[in-house]
């Protein structure tokens, strides 16, 4: 009101030729945050401004810092009379203005030109450095100051040290704090900045002591210490202090408390947060920053409805408001809602919105998400192409779409790559089952001189786990910085890697070296046992694991172990005692039952689950896989038809299911129906499927083969060698199983010619091309198939004939035949002394083994009357017979068994 009257009075004055009058009016307008009005009045000014008016104009331009202000301010500075260049107050305001413009160079030049600098001048340029995030420069200049500091100088340096928070900053900040004159201990602004600095150093105790020492605490002081608690993850302390605070909270306190409640998200936090929001004064309802933090809090509470209501109530929404809402939709796995809101947003997206939406599209993985993600990336402004964080999220999105080529193209366009960007690319290769490419990027990282951090090291270890090449595993491990070997995450990843490579003892040694294994370590080791068909060991470790550490992942891992080893009784027992029967745990139990062909019980589990939950496609895929393995085309069709009804939008899942269904019909010789299913899949779901790949290593080089691969320079020799090996196998009595051919044969093809050019057999043939009698061959496949070559007996027979050790595994599984048999028998007979005896005779006589198995079956069949148990026993015996020396089985013994 007073300012309005003053403005009207000023406008009635006809003769405005007084600089003093203009200076006073301009100063009042600046003080009342009306700098634009200052420039309006200056344009009407018809006298030459003196140093007082210029100083005020510089202040107004500094506050605005828009194009008009920059043009006016620079013009005034250029036209400033030379005799004003000795006016420290005027030049200090000019320096501050240039700093606000971000024009550091001209501000520094003006500072250097000044002959007589005072503490205020030093303060202006140091403050400019801090505001432009040039904290080191602020400290450099501070160390050159020849004057005693004033309170403002202390505040500026404390702020610079707080933002840097490195060793140098901590040393300077603490030294300055201890040397601070006592008369400054009554300055609340200064002490508040000291508290902020100390909490940013992580020195909460000293900050608390300073806070307690202060006689007069204001709302800003409380805000500083509470903010420090939140930044140091001491959110409960923040709420304790808030409840003790004798002052009414301002908007900043509201924001801090909302943030603390959001991080805690427990019952106490929810009560305090909701109460504060409910009692919030109405004039705060126009504070966008405050409301954004409230929305974030409610979303972290999982209270989506009230967050949406608050969002709808807001009259003015900025890009941060939309970002907060979309981000929390993503965090709450509500990806469709995130994309809905993005498409309704009337504002141009900033870099943060791009990142959030790319993440949403990467997670939702459907046609809509892919369309929005690609369109957004295509329309992205050029100036965002320098934002590595944004580009990293775009690469991650493309990799999750399975579009490796586009991700690689984008990666190559980035000029300044950092270790995080390399990590995203490498992780994308792992996601798309291309671990070899992941490892190849390691050489680029070394060339750039980047140091491997925990994240990238973990990704590299995971690539080794997928590849499963022992020598490559060791090579990569040797390049990981030694200080990371004590990192729990790294050790857990190493356990997983050695387990995937089939080196269970190595994994066990790492696990046993951990003094207090956490839940991840236990889960990793249980997983390794299960993966390597050591189900009993998995169950034993599960029993030894402290009860309070067990989580849903624990149950998934141990049930998987039971599933892969045929331990039905143990699986039932563990499943029944589990209090966490969620989607993942039930899915694992369904898989366990389906692997043993107990489909009725598996279907009942699904039916019970769906009474209170939406259907899960993974559960149906487990049954479909079991039906494929048991050649049950009617059950397969029934399950797939139901999947088409329940999951019409899950195209990738339906594509995988269609492949299993087609293979099931092929396995029973119905090639026409298999072809019809394939054609229908191509028409409705597309042709893109992941090809089967086998990797092998020779003299440090990793090679990749696909079925009927002719890309290698020596492909003619490799195929000829594969044909030769196949002919030898047939002479030794090997009979190729035609049920694994999933298409009609061409005129020039035979069952043998098709199956002997599978990727893993070409990889074996490659080794025989390179060496006449190779002694060791290791092969890793990228896909898990029930017709896995190791179980098919081919590699065992090759190893026998040529006296060569061959390890074949896939990127998802590792097989140990003897362990599998023992665990299968263990689940049937349930008697440790017989299992021990079997373990002993397995190394000696097949006839003794066959005799004991048949005796067990004949004597206990009435008691163990379930047909699936008899089937599992015979299955175990069949697998063993594929693994032993064929020449040991004489004709009488074969007749005796069959």
PyMOL commands that set and color helices and strands:
alter all, ss='L'
color gray80, all
select helices_A, chain A and resi 2-12+19-31+35-44+51-64+67-78+82-86+88-101+104-113+119-131+135-142+151-164+167-178+182-186+188-200+204-213+219-231+235-244+251-264+267-278+282-286+288-300+304-313+319-331+335-344+351-364+367-379+382-386+388-400+404-413+419-431+435-448+454-467+470-479+482-486+488-500+504-513+519-531+535-544+547-549+552-565+568-577+583-595+599-610+617-629+633-646+651-667+671-685+715-731+738-740+751-755+759-770+789-792+794-802+817-829+832-841+846-860+867-883+886-888+891-897
alter helices_A, ss='H'
color red, helices_A
select strands_A, chain A and resi 693-698+701-706+776-781+805-810
alter strands_A, ss='S'
color yellow, strands_A
deselect
rebuild
show_as cartoon
